[in-house]
Amino acid sequence: MRVAMIGSGYVGLVSGACFADFGHDVTCVDLDPGKIDRLNQGIMPIYEPGLAELVTGNAASGRLKFTTDLKTGIAGAEAIFIAVGTPSRRGDGHADLSYVYAAAREIAAAITGYTVIVTKSTVPVGTGDEVERVIREANPDAQFAVVSNPEFLREGAAIQDFKRPDRIVVGTEDMRARDVMTELYRPLFLNHSPILFTARRTAELIKYAANAFLATKITFINEIADLCEAVGADVQDVSRGIGLDNRIGSKFLHAGPGYGGSCFPKDTLALVKTAQDAGAPVRIVETVAAVNDQRKRAMAKKVIAAAGGDIRGKTVAVLGLTFKPNTDDMRDSPAIAVIQALQDAGATVRAFDPEGTEQAQLVLNNVDYTANPYDCLTGADVAVLVTEWDVFRALDMDRVKSVMKTPALVDLRNVYRPEEMARRGITYSSIGR
């Protein structure tokens, strides 16, 4: 099939490359000429394991192309995906849909023949209705259907998630569009990936409901971790104990400094705003968002306590900056709030991240970035492990102790065992233990 992907960011690029790998003819369109030039040179705009090989391989085969010319890019396409950003709108927290509607207007001016227009971006309920209205208004004679096809990609595992999904959700009541979407995803049927067809508004809500539920699980176990610290219990055992219940499941029950990234923060907020506007407030999600925001900055208090209660003039080594491992994404990372709180308290911050330094420099000021974890730790008064990259899972603790000014580690991901740290002579604190 001939497919066009409007937007070559995280979702658009991964989706486009995977569709091309299935054998479809894909053109990714982006307004940023610099990004397109780099992609045509095989230079990725994001870090995602396996993506560079997937893109360059399919580009070399001729199945994947990149352009800034939308009209050329969508010419002859049977399916056009809108995969542009929908960030939180400044001031009110609603999803900013300006990029979605701008793409819809450009598509309307260029389509010929029956075309399926697919919103891949995460959008509030009713967005598909408005996209349809925008296109119909701009091109009354156009033959098209607007479909919702939300993505469920985890950064760091996006290619695997696309090729072996838990489910494929398609929101449409147009039978012709349903046939197109079925053919588009047919290569996944070999993996028995279930495809769920729903009404368009239902599909739009599924994405938000899923992310809000996962954010709730994370926030729940984080609050249980606080309770564990207060009463002398172990949150990891609590997590295992409840996760073995099939009705609950073990995923997303790992205590930490709070969720971040490009999805959960903005999607929970957008769902809250949508529900409020509809007169059906989601009180649980409202609380989840508020508790998570408070938690990130509160983690700095653990670091200050480990430094003796006063961090002013002391050096803190921060291990890990991105919101999770295997990505360079700094959006709403807990590290941002932790570092800013430590700086507000008078600390000097030194940091190391395997992939996130370049992005971190865009959002953090007055941080000394190092080339490896041991340089980061050298001379530090206290260290804090924020992101559980593999490189931090087996640090040479004898070397850590020898290079630090004061061997004190705050482990916000519970990577290490308290008894082992005590044996090594390292002052150690973690989450919910």
N, C-alpha and C positions, 0 to 999 in steps of 0.2 A: 504493500500500500504506500501511497504518497502521503507523508505526514509533515506538517510544519509545527515548529515549537516556537512560540513567541515568548522570548525571555531565555537567556542563556546563563541564568544564575544556578543556584544549587539544584532546585527541582527540575528546571528546564534542561539543564545540561545532562544530568544523570538520566532523566527519562528519555531524552532524545538519543543518547548514546546506547541505552539499553534497547530501545525500539529498533535502532539501526542494527544492533547485534542480533536481533530476531530475524533480520532480513528485510525490514521495511526501508524505504527510501526517505530519509529524514533531512530536513533543513532547519537549523536553529537560527533564529533571527534575534538580533539585539541592537539597540540604538547606540551602544558604546563601541565606537570604531576601534578603540584600543584593545578592548576585550576580544573582538572578532579577529583582529590582526594576530593577537597572541594565540588564540585558538587555532587559527590557520597555520601557525608555526608549531603547534603541539604543546603550547604553554598553558597550563591549567590556571584558571582564576581562583580556584579553591583547592584545598587539600582534602582528598577523599581516597582512601586506599583502593587501588585498582582502576581508578577513573582515567588516568593519563593513558594507560595501555589500551583501555576500551575505546577511548576517543580517537587516538592516533591510528589504531588498527582499523576502525570502521571508516575513518576519513580516508585512509590509504586505499580502502576497497571501493571508495566512491559512494558508499551508502550514507555517509554523514557529511553535511556541508554546513558552512557558516556564512552569514551575510548580514549586512545592515539594511538591505533593501527589502522591506516587508512585501511589496507587491511581487517582486521576483521570488521571494522565499515561499510564498503561499500559492504561487501559480500551480494549478492542477491538483492541489492537495485535497484529499478526501476527508481528512481530519485536521483541524487546526487547533492546537492546544494553546491556551492562555496560561502562562506560567511566570507571571510577573510578581513583584513584591506586593504584599499587603500589610505594611507595617502599622503599628498603632498610631492613630492620628493624634497629633499634639493637642493637648488641651482637654480632650474628652475621652480618649481611650478607644474610640470606635476604630475599626479597621479602615485604613485609608485605601479606598478603591479607585482612586484617580488613575492609577496605571492600568487597571483592568478595563475601565471604561474607555481610556484613550486607545488601548489595543483594539477594543471592540469597534470603535469608530474607524480605525484604519483598516481593519478586516472588512468592514461593511463596504468600503470604497473599492475593494480589490477582488472580492470573491466573484466567481462565475460558476454557474451550475450548482447542483445540490452539494452543500458542504455541512459537515458536522463540526460545530465549534464547541470546544471542550474547555471548561474552566478546571484547570489543574491547581491553580492557586487556591489557598485556603480563604474562603469567602463566607460572609454571614448569610443566613437564610434569606432568600429573596434576591440575591445578587444575580442569579441566572435569569430571573424575570426581567431585571433591569437591563442586563446585557442584550437580551432578546429585543427589548423595546428600543434600545440605542441603535441596534443594527437595522431593525425594521424602519425606524424613523429616517436613518441615513440612506437606506437602500430598500424602498418599498417593494421592489420586484424580486428581491433576493430569495433564493430557495435554500433554506438552512434549518438546522435544529441546534439548540443550545443544550449541552449536556453537562452535568456535574460529574467529575471523576476525581475525587480527592486523593491526595497522595498520603502514604503512610511510611515514609522513608526515615530511617534513623541515621543521623550523621555518623559516619564511621563504619556503617554497615549498609549503605544505601543500595549498592549494586545487588547484594544478596537479597535485600528486602524487595527490590523491584522484580527480580527474577524468580524468587520463591516467596511470594507474598502470603500472608495469612488469609487475605481476601482481596478481591477487586470490587470496589463499589462504583456503580454506574447509575446516575440519576437521570432517567428519561422516560417519557411515555410515548415517544415517537418510535414506531417499530422499525422504520428505515434506519434511524440513528442507532437503534439497538443492534441491528445486523452489522453495521459498520464497526461498532465497538467490540462486538463479539469476534469479528474477523481480526481486528487489531490485536486483541489479547489471546487469540487462538494458540500461539506458541506456548503459553503458560498452561494450557489445559493438560499437557503431557505430565505436568507436575501436580495435577489434580487441584490446582488453585481454585477455590470457589469464587464465582462471580455473582454478586448480589445486585440485582436490578431493583431500583426503587423509584419513587417520584423524585423529581429534581430537588425540591426543598428538603426532603428527607435525607438525601445524600449529602447536602450541604451541612446539615445538622450533625450527621454521623461523625464527621471529622472533628468538629468542636467538642462533641460529647465524649469522644474517645480520648482526646488530649486532656480534657478537664478531669476525666476519671483517673487517668494515669497521674496527673499532677496531684490529685487528691490522695492517691496511695503514697506518693512520695512525702507529701506534707504530713500525712497521718503517722507514718513511721518516724518521721523527724520529731514530732511531738511526743511519741512514745519513747523515743531516745532520751528526751529531756526528763521524762518521768522516770526512766530507768536510772539516770544519774541521781535523781532525787531520792529514790528508794533503795538503791543498791542492787539493781537487776542488770541483766546483760541484753541489750537490744538485739544483738545478733542471734541469740538463742530465741528471743521473743519472735523475731522475724522468721526464723526457721519453723518455730512452732505453729505460727499461724499460716505460713506459706505452704505447709504440707497439706492444709485443708484445700481440696480441689475447688471449693467454692471461692477461695480467695486467691490462691496461686502465689508463687514466690517472686515473680518479677516486679520490679519497681518498689521493693520493700527493703532497700538498702539506705540506711541512715546516712546523712551527709549535711553539707552546708546549704542545701536548698537547690531547687531546679533553676536552670537558666536556658540559654539557647534561643533559637529563632522561632520556636513554636509555642512552647507551653506558656511563657509569660504573656505574649501578645494574644494567644488564642483564648486563654482563660479570661483575660480582660475583655476581649471582644464578645465572648459569650455572655459575660455579665451585662455588658451594655445592651446587647440584643435582647436579653431576657427582660431587662428593666424597661426597655422601650415597648416590649410586647405586653407589659403588665403581668409578667410571670417570673418574678425574680428568682435566681438560683442562689439561695443564701449560702449553701455549702461552698460553692465555687467562689463566692465573694470572700468568704473567710479564708479559703485556701490561698487565694492571691495575696491577701493582706498578711497572713502568717508567713508566707514564703518571702515576701519583701523584707519583713522585719528580721527574719532569721539570718539572712546573708550578712548584714552588718553586725548582728549579734555575735557572729563567729569570731570577730576581731577581739571580743572580750576574753575568749579562751586564750588567745595569743598573749594578750596583755597580762593575764593571770599567770601564764607560764613564764613570763619575763619578770615576775615578782611584783606585779601590780602597777608598775610604772614603765611605760615603753619609751618615754621621751629620751631622745638622744641615743637610743639603741638601734641596732641593725637587725632587721627581720629578713630571713631568707624564705622566699615564696616558691614552692615547687609546684608548678602547674598553673597555667593561666586560662586556658580555654575552658568552656563550660563542661566539656567531657573529653575523654581521650579520642585519638584518631580523627581529629578535625582541627582546623585552625580558626574555628568560629569563636569569637569573643562576645557575641551578642548576649547581653544580660548574664554574663558569667558571674558566678559567686565571687570569683577572685577580684573583680572590679570593686565591689562593695567592701570586701575585706581589706584590700589595699588602701582604699580611700579612707576608711575608718582608722587604720593604723597610722596613716600619714597625718590625719587630723589630730591624733593623739601624740604626734611628735616623733614618730619612728622614721628611720631611713629604711627604704625598701629595696631589696635586691631580688631578682627573679630569674627563673629559667623555665622555659617550655620548649619541648622538641619541635613544635610546628607553629606556635601561636605568637611568636615575638613580633613579627611584622604587623599583625592585626592589633596586638596589644598596644603597640606604640601609638596607634591612632586614637586610643581611648584613655590611656593612662599617662600621667605626667610625673616627672621626677622619679622614675624607676631606673635602676641600674640593671641592665640585662646581661646575662652571662652566657658562656658557650656550653656549659655543662653543669650538672647538679653540684659537683664538688666545689667548683669555683663560686657558685652561688652560696654555698654553706660556709665557705672559708671566712672566719672572723665574725660570724653571725652570733648574736646573743640568743636568738631563738629561731626555729624554723617552723614553717607551717606547710603541710602537704594538702593542697587544695584540689588538684586534679589527678586521678589515679592512672597516669600513663604507665605503661609497662616498665619504663626505665626507672621508675621510682619504687618498684615492687621488691627489688632485691638489692638495695643500697648496701655498700660495705659499711656496716655500722661502726666498726672500729675506726675506719677512716673518717667517718662522719664525726665521731667523738673527738678525734685528734685535730680536725681542722676548725671546728666551731670554737668560738670564744667561751660559750656556755652550752654544753650538750643538752639542749631542750627541744623536743619535737612535739608539735601539735598536729595530730593526724586526723584530718576532717573526713577521711574516707575509710578509716579502720583497716588499713592495709597491714599493719604490724600487730604483733601480739604483745600485750602489756608486760607479761612475765619475761619475754625475751629482752625487751627494752630495759627492764629493771636489772636483768642479769648483766647487760652491757654497760650499766651505769649511766643510762640516758634518762633524763627526766621526760616523762611521756604522758600525754593526755590524748584522748580520742573522743568519739561520739557515742554516748549511751552505754558506756562500759565503766 
